[in-house]
Amino acid sequence: MKLDPTVMATMSKEDFRVLAAVEVGMKTHDLVPASLCMQIAKLRHGGANKVMSSLLRDKLLSHDRSKGYDGYRLTNSGYDILALHSLRKRGIAG
C-alpha cells in the first residue's frame, strides 16, 4: 500500500496521541490491548474507540485477534505518518 500523506491533513491531535500510544505499547506487547492504549493516550473510553476506528479505516492501525485476545498494532503506514508528524513538529519537513 502506498503512503497517503493527505491523511495527515484530516488527523486530529488525539489521532496522533493514539498512534504514539500504540507505538509505546508495542515496546512491551506484540498486540496492544485497547485498555492499555487508552491509558497511555489518556483518553476516555468512547473517544479512544472512535479514534481507533478512524485509524483502522485509514489503515494506520491493524486489529488482530489471533493471539487469544484483542489487540492493535501499527502498520508501516502508521509508522511513516508518525515519523512525518514528528519531523513536521520539529520544522524539518513542511
N, C-alpha and C positions, 0 to 999 in steps of 0.2 A: 504494500500500500504506500502510495506517495504521501509525503508530508504536506498538509494543507495549512500554511501559516495564517490564512484568513480566519481560522478557528479562533485564534488569539484575540481577534477584534471583538468577538461576542462573549468572551470569557470574563467572569467577574473575579473579584478578589477571593471570594470563597472557593471558586473553582481551583485557583492556584493553591489555596491552602489545603484542599483535599488532595490534590496531586502530590504536594510536598509531604503530606501526612502519610500517604501510601508509600512514597519513597522511603521515608524514615522507618515505617513499619516493616518494609521489606528487608531491612538490615538484619532483623531477627526472625522474621517469619517468611515462609515461602509464599503463603497466601495470607493477606492481611484481613482479619475479620472486620466487619463493618463497625462493630462497637469500638475496637481499637482505633480505627480511622477517625471516628467521631471524637474520641477522647484526645487524640493527638492534634486534630484540627480545631478543637474547642468549638464545635458547632453542635447545635441541638439535633435531636434525632430526625425530625422531619426535614430540616434544612439540609442535613448531610445526605439523606436519601435522595432528595431532589437533585442535589449537585451530582451525586454519583450516577444517577440515571442519565443526566445530560452528558457526563463524561463517557459513559458507556455508549451513548448514541453517537458521539463524535469519535469513538474508537480510541480514546486515550487511556481507558481502563479496560481490563477484561475481568469478567466474573467467572469464577471456577468453583465447581462443587465436587471435584474428583478426589480430593484428599480426605474426604469424610466430613468436611464442614465447609460452609460458605466462606469465600474469601475473594479478595480483589488483588490484582497485580497490575503494574504499569505496563503498557505496551511500549514498543520502540517509539511510536509517535508521541506518547505521553512523556517519555524521557526527553525527546527533542523539543517539545513545547516548553517543558520546564527549563531546559538549557537556554532556549531563546528568550524566555521571560527573565531569567537571571542576567543574561547579557544586556537585555534592554533596560533593566533596572539600574545596571552599573553605567549605562551610557555608552557601551561599546558597540552595540548593534541598534539600529534605528527602528 
